[in-house]
Amino acid sequence: MYQVQDSSAFLRARQGLASRGGRTRRVSRTVVLLGVVSMLTDISSEMVAAVLPLYLVYSLGFTPLQYGLVDGLYQGASALVRLASGFTGDRLRRHKEVATTGYGLSAICKLGLLAVGSTWGAVGAIILLDRTGKGIRTAPRDALISLNSRPETLGLSFGVHRALDTTGAMLGPLLAFGILAVAPLAFDSIFLVSFCIAVVGVAVLVLFVNGRPHGADEAEPPPPPSLREAGSVVREPGFRPLLALASVLGLATMSDAFIYLALEQRVGFEPTLFPVLFVCTAAVYMVLAVPAGWLADRVGRTPVFLGGYALLLPVYGLLLAPDAGLGTIPLTLGMLGAYYAATDGVLAALGSTLSPPHLRGTGLALVGTATSVARLLASVIFGALWVTVGIEASVACFAGALLLALLVMAAWLARGRGALTGA
């Protein structure tokens, strides 16, 4: 994910915040344009993601097992190629071109859904290619954001990008359900509109985004890194502690879907409200992403990152409260959105700070992959616990694990103060 009615006003507000403090813009034009590309792409992707269960199960007649396999591909396939694309962008010094390949592949897959028919294997292959495109584009795109930002404003830059990206994640499902409201079961129309929006995003990237890092003409670039040198990024000061920090905390994190399921059991709202929960969480994330990035640049990225994960503790507490009422819902969604705002872009800023410029894509890919794998394992563990001991005991286990992880990681970082240099 993370998964405005007046987009021009939104952009003006972001740019106004970005340009405060002197004549120099705080956030570069490249960062804003990459945010627009991500917004358009997320509108396209989330249009499809929002209707995919309906399309596969009710229109094509997929069994729950078949849908589970496709959903697993959708959630996890991007991690398989993230490391390769990050290194390729560093090796070729072509982060823009590698990212464009990923964006273009995802766009073409929207048309592929129109062409493959109802064969579940073919649909699964298209979904795999679409998520492969996401994996290809993520690390090079974040490397471009990082290399076109000043070190002291990395948090703000990633905050602006994530806010625009999340705007797309909100608008996509709304547009899809709007189309279905006008023309029920018009899935082909959704895929076609999704393709057109994705093409516009690729066009913005190709035509308007400068692929050269800021100041690239001012210094002689180092030789292209070898595969062996790319592996040395983990020996950079502070990088291994960052991987450990992201992985350990990720292992103690419940997925959004499990949080919403637990919330539904505690409060007893209608299951049809599930899409609203995702949209509300994304709305809070969108509003707080820029302030959280700004705060991270001012007071330190590591404290803000740890504070974001600490916000999950009261979320877990609300899920265990004996007298949970309707007021639990906005509190939970608000803190969950704030957690994303304080961790997602801030983690990318931390990874940027601790990765050398010529290995920026590789470093960010390593951080993203470690986090994704940890969260995937956490979901498997939570699901197994739910089946074994019940949902309340599972939430309690994760709450205890998260508290322990936060205390251990905070103590570890405090003992080795300066381990996350510049963070």
C-alpha positions as CSV (number, residue, x, y, z in Angstrom):
1,M,0.0,0.0,0.0
2,Y,0.0,2.5,1.2
3,Q,-2.8,1.6,-0.1
4,V,-9.0,15.0,-2.4
5,Q,-11.3,15.9,-4.3
6,D,-9.4,18.9,-5.7
7,S,-6.0,17.5,-6.7
8,S,-4.7,20.9,-8.0
9,A,-5.3,22.4,-4.5
10,F,-3.5,19.4,-3.0
11,L,-0.5,19.9,-5.2
12,R,-0.4,23.7,-4.5
13,A,-0.5,23.0,-0.8
14,R,2.3,20.4,-1.0
15,Q,4.5,22.7,-3.2
16,G,3.8,25.6,-0.9
17,L,5.0,23.6,2.1
18,A,7.9,22.3,0.1
19,S,9.1,25.8,-0.9
20,R,9.1,27.4,2.6
21,G,12.3,28.8,4.0
22,G,14.3,30.8,1.5
23,R,14.5,30.9,-2.3
24,T,15.6,27.3,-2.6
25,R,12.8,24.7,-2.9
26,R,12.7,22.2,-0.1
27,V,11.4,19.5,-2.4
28,S,12.7,19.2,-5.9
29,R,10.6,19.2,-9.1
30,T,11.7,15.6,-9.7
31,V,10.3,14.5,-6.4
32,V,6.9,16.1,-7.0
33,L,6.7,14.7,-10.6
34,L,7.6,11.2,-9.3
35,G,4.8,11.7,-6.8
36,V,2.4,12.5,-9.6
37,V,3.6,9.4,-11.5
38,S,3.0,7.2,-8.4
39,M,-0.4,8.8,-7.8
40,L,-1.6,8.0,-11.4
41,T,-0.1,4.5,-11.2
42,D,-1.8,3.8,-7.9
43,I,-5.1,5.0,-9.2
44,S,-4.7,2.5,-12.0
45,S,-3.5,-0.3,-9.8
46,E,-6.0,0.1,-6.9
47,M,-8.9,0.3,-9.4
48,V,-8.0,-3.3,-10.3
49,A,-7.1,-4.4,-6.8
50,A,-10.4,-3.2,-5.4
51,V,-12.5,-5.2,-7.9
52,L,-10.2,-8.2,-8.3
53,P,-12.0,-10.4,-5.7
54,L,-15.4,-9.6,-7.2
55,Y,-14.1,-10.2,-10.7
56,L,-12.3,-13.5,-10.0
57,V,-14.8,-15.1,-7.6
58,Y,-18.2,-13.8,-8.8
59,S,-17.5,-13.2,-12.5
60,L,-15.0,-15.9,-13.4
61,G,-16.1,-18.4,-10.7
62,F,-12.7,-18.9,-9.0
63,T,-12.6,-21.2,-6.0
64,P,-11.3,-19.8,-2.7
65,L,-8.1,-21.8,-3.2
66,Q,-7.6,-20.4,-6.7
67,Y,-8.2,-16.9,-5.4
68,G,-5.9,-17.4,-2.5
69,L,-3.1,-18.4,-4.9
70,V,-3.7,-15.3,-7.0
71,D,-3.9,-13.1,-4.0
72,G,-0.6,-14.5,-2.7
73,L,1.0,-13.7,-6.0
74,Y,-0.4,-10.1,-5.9
75,Q,0.9,-9.5,-2.4
76,G,4.3,-11.1,-2.6
77,A,5.6,-11.2,-6.2
78,S,7.2,-7.7,-6.2
79,A,9.8,-8.7,-3.6
80,L,11.3,-11.3,-6.0
81,V,12.8,-8.7,-8.4
82,R,13.3,-5.7,-6.1
83,L,16.9,-6.4,-5.4
84,A,17.7,-7.1,-9.0
85,S,16.2,-3.8,-10.2
86,G,17.8,-1.8,-7.5
87,F,21.3,-3.2,-8.5
88,T,20.6,-2.8,-12.2
89,G,19.7,0.9,-11.7
90,D,22.9,1.4,-9.8
91,R,25.0,-0.6,-12.3
92,L,23.7,1.2,-15.4
93,R,23.2,4.6,-13.7
94,R,19.7,4.4,-15.3
95,H,17.3,4.6,-12.4
96,K,14.7,6.3,-14.6
97,E,14.9,3.8,-17.4
98,V,14.6,0.8,-15.0
99,A,11.7,2.4,-13.2
100,T,10.0,3.1,-16.6
101,T,10.3,-0.6,-17.5
102,G,8.4,-1.5,-14.3
103,Y,5.7,1.1,-14.8
104,G,5.3,0.1,-18.4
105,L,5.0,-3.6,-17.6
106,S,2.3,-2.9,-15.1
107,A,0.4,-0.7,-17.5
108,I,0.4,-3.4,-20.2
109,C,-0.9,-6.0,-17.8
110,K,-4.1,-4.1,-17.4
111,L,-4.8,-4.9,-21.0
112,G,-3.7,-8.4,-20.4
113,L,-6.6,-9.0,-18.0
114,L,-8.9,-8.2,-20.9
115,A,-7.3,-10.7,-23.1
116,V,-6.6,-13.8,-21.0
117,G,-10.2,-14.8,-20.4
118,S,-11.2,-17.0,-17.4
119,T,-8.3,-19.4,-17.2
120,W,-7.0,-19.0,-13.7
121,G,-3.4,-19.9,-14.6
122,A,-3.4,-17.1,-17.2
123,V,-4.9,-14.7,-14.8
124,G,-2.3,-15.6,-12.2
125,A,0.5,-15.1,-14.8
126,I,-0.8,-11.6,-15.6
127,I,-1.0,-10.7,-11.9
128,L,2.5,-12.0,-11.4
129,L,3.8,-9.8,-14.3
130,D,1.9,-6.8,-12.8
131,R,3.5,-7.2,-9.4
132,T,6.9,-7.9,-11.1
133,G,6.5,-4.5,-12.6
134,K,5.9,-3.0,-9.2
135,G,9.0,-4.7,-7.9
136,I,11.1,-3.4,-10.8
137,R,10.1,0.2,-10.3
138,T,10.1,0.7,-6.6
139,A,13.8,0.8,-5.7
140,P,14.9,2.8,-8.7
141,R,12.1,5.3,-8.1
142,D,13.0,5.7,-4.5
143,A,16.7,6.1,-5.5
144,L,15.7,8.9,-7.8
145,I,13.8,10.6,-5.0
146,S,16.8,10.2,-2.7
147,L,19.4,11.4,-5.2
148,N,17.4,14.5,-6.0
149,S,16.9,15.5,-2.4
150,R,19.3,17.2,0.0
151,P,20.3,15.0,3.0
152,E,18.6,17.3,5.5
153,T,15.2,17.1,3.7
154,L,15.0,13.4,2.8
155,G,12.2,12.8,5.3
156,L,10.1,15.7,3.8
157,S,10.8,14.5,0.2
158,F,9.6,11.0,0.9
159,G,6.7,12.4,2.8
160,V,5.6,14.4,-0.2
161,H,5.9,11.4,-2.5
162,R,4.1,9.1,-0.1
163,A,1.2,11.6,0.3
164,L,0.7,11.8,-3.4
165,D,1.1,8.0,-3.8
166,T,-1.6,7.5,-1.1
167,T,-3.9,9.9,-2.8
168,G,-3.9,7.5,-5.8
169,A,-4.5,4.6,-3.5
170,M,-7.7,6.4,-2.2
171,L,-9.0,7.6,-5.6
172,G,-8.5,4.2,-7.4
173,P,-11.2,2.2,-5.5
174,L,-13.6,5.1,-5.5
175,L,-13.3,5.4,-9.3
176,A,-13.7,1.7,-9.8
177,F,-16.8,1.5,-7.7
178,G,-18.2,4.6,-9.4
179,I,-17.8,2.8,-12.7
180,L,-19.5,-0.3,-11.3
181,A,-22.3,1.8,-9.9
182,V,-23.0,3.2,-13.4
183,A,-22.4,-0.1,-15.2
184,P,-22.7,-3.1,-12.9
185,L,-20.2,-5.9,-13.7
186,A,-18.4,-3.7,-16.3
187,F,-15.0,-5.1,-15.4
188,D,-13.7,-4.7,-18.9
189,S,-14.4,-1.0,-18.7
190,I,-12.5,-0.8,-15.4
191,F,-9.4,-2.5,-16.9
192,L,-9.5,-0.2,-20.0
193,V,-9.8,3.0,-17.9
194,S,-7.0,1.6,-15.6
195,F,-4.8,1.0,-18.6
196,C,-5.3,4.6,-19.9
197,I,-4.5,6.2,-16.5
198,A,-1.4,4.0,-16.2
199,V,-0.2,5.1,-19.7
200,V,-0.6,8.8,-18.6
201,G,1.6,8.0,-15.6
202,V,4.3,6.5,-17.8
203,A,4.1,9.4,-20.2
204,V,4.7,11.9,-17.3
205,L,7.7,9.8,-16.2
206,V,9.2,9.6,-19.7
207,L,8.6,13.2,-20.8
208,F,9.0,15.3,-17.7
209,V,11.1,13.5,-15.1
210,N,14.8,14.2,-15.2
211,G,16.7,11.0,-14.7
212,R,20.0,12.5,-13.7
213,P,20.6,12.9,-10.0
214,H,21.0,16.5,-8.6
215,G,24.6,17.7,-9.0
216,A,25.5,14.8,-11.3
217,D,27.4,17.1,-13.6
218,E,29.5,18.6,-10.8
219,A,31.5,15.5,-9.9
220,E,33.1,12.5,-11.6
221,P,30.9,9.5,-11.0
222,P,32.5,6.4,-9.5
223,P,32.9,3.3,-11.7
224,P,29.7,1.1,-12.1
225,P,29.5,-1.2,-9.1
226,S,30.0,-4.9,-9.4
227,L,27.7,-7.5,-7.9
228,R,30.3,-8.1,-5.2
229,E,30.5,-4.4,-4.4
230,A,26.7,-4.2,-4.2
231,G,26.8,-6.8,-1.5
232,S,29.2,-4.5,0.5
233,V,26.4,-2.1,1.2
234,V,25.5,-4.2,4.2
235,R,28.9,-3.3,5.6
236,E,28.2,0.5,5.5
237,P,28.1,2.0,9.0
238,G,24.7,1.7,10.5
239,F,23.2,-0.3,7.6
240,R,23.0,-3.7,9.4
241,P,21.4,-2.2,12.5
242,L,18.8,-0.6,10.2
243,L,18.0,-4.0,8.5
244,A,17.7,-5.5,12.0
245,L,15.5,-2.7,13.2
246,A,13.1,-3.0,10.2
247,S,13.0,-6.8,10.3
248,V,12.4,-7.3,14.0
249,L,9.7,-4.6,14.2
250,G,8.1,-6.0,11.0
251,L,7.9,-9.5,12.5
252,A,5.8,-8.0,15.3
253,T,3.4,-6.2,13.0
254,M,-0.2,-7.4,12.3
255,S,-1.4,-6.8,8.7
256,D,-4.1,-4.2,8.1
257,A,-6.6,-7.0,7.1
258,F,-6.1,-8.8,10.4
259,I,-6.5,-5.6,12.4
260,Y,-9.8,-4.9,10.6
261,L,-11.0,-8.4,11.1
262,A,-10.2,-8.2,14.8
263,L,-11.9,-4.8,14.9
264,E,-15.0,-6.2,13.3
265,Q,-15.2,-9.0,15.8
266,R,-14.8,-6.6,18.7
267,V,-17.2,-3.9,17.5
268,G,-19.6,-5.9,15.3
269,F,-19.9,-3.5,12.3
270,E,-21.2,-4.6,8.9
271,P,-18.5,-6.5,6.8
272,T,-19.6,-4.3,3.8
273,L,-17.8,-1.4,5.5
274,F,-14.4,-3.1,5.1
275,P,-13.4,-1.0,2.0
276,V,-14.2,2.2,4.0
277,L,-11.6,1.1,6.7
278,F,-8.8,1.0,4.1
279,V,-9.8,4.4,2.6
280,C,-10.0,6.0,6.0
281,T,-6.6,4.7,7.0
282,A,-5.1,5.9,3.7
283,A,-6.7,9.3,4.3
284,V,-5.0,9.8,7.6
285,Y,-1.7,8.6,6.1
286,M,-2.0,11.1,3.3
287,V,-2.6,14.0,5.6
288,L,0.2,13.1,8.0
289,A,2.9,11.9,5.6
290,V,4.4,15.3,5.0
291,P,4.3,16.5,8.6
292,A,5.9,13.2,9.8
293,G,8.7,13.5,7.2
294,W,9.3,17.2,8.2
295,L,9.4,16.1,11.9
296,A,11.8,13.3,11.1
297,D,14.2,15.7,9.5
298,R,14.0,18.0,12.5
299,V,14.1,15.7,15.5
300,G,15.7,12.6,14.1
301,R,14.4,9.8,11.8
302,T,15.1,6.9,14.2
303,P,13.0,8.4,17.0
304,V,10.1,9.1,14.6
305,F,10.4,5.6,13.1
306,L,10.3,4.0,16.6
307,G,7.5,6.3,17.6
308,G,5.4,5.2,14.6
309,Y,5.7,1.5,15.6
310,A,4.9,2.5,19.2
311,L,1.5,3.8,17.9
312,L,0.6,0.2,17.1
313,L,0.6,-0.7,20.8
314,P,-2.6,1.3,21.7
315,V,-4.1,-0.1,18.4
316,Y,-3.5,-3.6,19.8
317,G,-4.8,-2.5,23.2
318,L,-8.0,-1.2,21.6
319,L,-8.5,-4.6,20.0
320,L,-8.2,-6.2,23.4
321,A,-10.5,-3.8,25.2
322,P,-13.4,-5.5,27.0
323,D,-16.0,-2.8,26.2
324,A,-15.1,-1.8,22.6
325,G,-17.7,0.6,21.1
326,L,-18.0,2.4,17.9
327,G,-15.5,5.0,19.1
328,T,-12.9,2.3,18.8
329,I,-13.1,2.5,15.0
330,P,-11.9,6.1,14.4
331,L,-9.2,5.8,17.1
332,T,-7.8,2.6,15.6
333,L,-7.9,3.9,12.0
334,G,-6.3,7.3,13.1
335,M,-3.4,5.6,14.9
336,L,-2.9,3.1,12.1
337,G,-2.7,5.9,9.5
338,A,-0.3,7.8,11.7
339,Y,1.8,4.7,12.1
340,Y,2.2,4.5,8.3
341,A,3.0,8.2,8.0
342,A,5.8,7.9,10.6
343,T,7.4,4.7,9.2
344,D,7.0,4.2,5.5
345,G,8.7,7.3,4.0
346,V,10.9,7.7,7.1
347,L,12.3,4.2,6.6
348,A,13.2,5.1,3.0
349,A,14.9,8.3,4.2
350,L,16.9,6.2,6.7
351,G,17.9,3.7,4.0
352,S,19.0,6.6,1.8
353,T,21.1,8.2,4.6
354,L,22.9,4.9,5.2
355,S,23.5,3.9,1.5
356,P,26.3,5.4,-0.6
357,P,25.0,7.3,-3.7
358,H,26.3,4.9,-6.2
359,L,24.5,2.0,-4.4
360,R,21.4,3.9,-3.4
361,G,19.0,1.7,-5.3
362,T,20.6,-1.5,-4.0
363,G,20.4,-0.2,-0.4
364,L,16.8,0.8,-0.6
365,A,15.9,-2.5,-2.2
366,L,17.5,-4.4,0.6
367,V,15.6,-2.4,3.2
368,G,12.3,-2.8,1.4
369,T,12.8,-6.6,0.8
370,A,13.8,-7.2,4.5
371,T,10.6,-5.3,5.6
372,S,8.4,-7.1,3.1
373,V,9.7,-10.6,4.1
374,A,9.3,-9.8,7.8
375,R,5.7,-8.7,7.3
376,L,4.9,-11.7,5.2
377,L,6.2,-14.0,7.9
378,A,4.3,-12.0,10.5
379,S,1.0,-12.6,8.6
380,V,1.7,-16.3,8.4
381,I,2.5,-16.5,12.1
382,F,-0.6,-14.5,13.1
383,G,-2.8,-16.6,10.9
384,A,-1.4,-19.8,12.5
385,L,-1.9,-18.4,16.0
386,W,-5.5,-17.3,15.2
387,V,-6.4,-20.9,14.1
388,T,-4.6,-22.4,17.1
389,V,-5.3,-20.1,20.1
390,G,-8.0,-17.6,18.9
391,I,-7.8,-14.0,17.8
392,E,-7.6,-12.4,21.3
393,A,-4.7,-14.5,22.3
394,S,-3.0,-13.8,19.0
395,V,-3.4,-10.1,19.3
396,A,-2.0,-10.3,22.9
397,C,1.0,-12.3,21.6
398,F,1.8,-9.7,19.0
399,A,1.3,-6.8,21.4
400,G,3.8,-8.4,23.8
401,A,6.2,-9.2,21.0
402,L,6.0,-5.6,19.6
403,L,6.6,-4.1,23.1
404,L,9.6,-6.4,23.7
405,A,11.0,-5.6,20.2
406,L,10.7,-1.8,20.8
407,L,12.4,-2.0,24.2
408,V,15.2,-4.2,22.9
409,M,15.8,-2.2,19.7
410,A,15.7,1.1,21.6
411,A,18.1,-0.2,24.2
412,W,20.4,-1.6,21.5
413,L,20.5,1.7,19.6
414,A,21.0,3.6,22.8
415,R,24.0,1.5,23.8
416,G,25.6,2.0,20.3
417,R,24.6,5.6,20.0
418,G,25.5,6.8,16.5
419,A,25.1,3.3,15.0
420,L,22.5,4.8,12.7
421,T,24.8,7.6,11.5
422,G,22.9,10.6,10.3
423,A,19.6,9.1,11.2
